[in-house]
Amino acid sequence: MSFFLQAINEKRKIMVTFFSNEDGHSLKRLCAPFDYGPSNKYKVKSPRYHMYDYTSDSGSHVLSILPGQLKEILLTDEYFNPLDLVTWNNPKWHVQRNWGIVS
C-alpha cells in the first residue's frame, strides 16, 4: 500500500496489475490513484483501492479493487493533475492529501 499512498501524495500515475473477477484473469492498467477505503457503491464495505483508469475503453473510468485482487503496483515517471480527474464537488477522501481545492 505504501506505493499507492506515495502516488497519491506525489500525484504520480501507477501501473496496476490485478485479478479481474469479471474477466477471470489478470489485467494491467495505467491509473491515477484516487483513494483507499470503503465505497458506498458496494454492499460489502471492505476497503478498496480506488483509481482513475486511463485505459478503460467504455463506461466509468473509476476502478475499485479489493486488496486480495491486487498483484502489483508500480510507480511511473508520469504525473497527473487531480483537477482534470476529480469532477464531483466536495470529495470525501479517506486518505489525506494536498490536492488544493479537491483535497
Rosetta blueprint (number, residue, H / E / L):
1 M L
2 S H
3 F H
4 F H
5 L H
6 Q H
7 A H
8 I H
9 N H
10 E H
11 K L
12 R E
13 K E
14 I E
15 M E
16 V E
17 T E
18 F E
19 F E
20 S L
21 N L
22 E L
23 D L
24 G L
25 H L
26 S E
27 L E
28 K E
29 R E
30 L E
31 C E
32 A E
33 P E
34 F E
35 D E
36 Y E
37 G E
38 P L
39 S L
40 N L
41 K L
42 Y L
43 K L
44 V L
45 K L
46 S L
47 P L
48 R E
49 Y E
50 H E
51 M E
52 Y E
53 D E
54 Y L
55 T L
56 S L
57 D L
58 S L
59 G L
60 S L
61 H L
62 V E
63 L E
64 S E
65 I E
66 L L
67 P H
68 G H
69 Q H
70 L E
71 K E
72 E E
73 I E
74 L E
75 L E
76 T E
77 D E
78 E E
79 Y E
80 F L
81 N L
82 P H
83 L H
84 D H
85 L H
86 V L
87 T L
88 W L
89 N L
90 N L
91 P L
92 K L
93 W L
94 H L
95 V L
96 Q L
97 R L
98 N L
99 W L
100 G H
101 I H
102 V H
103 S L
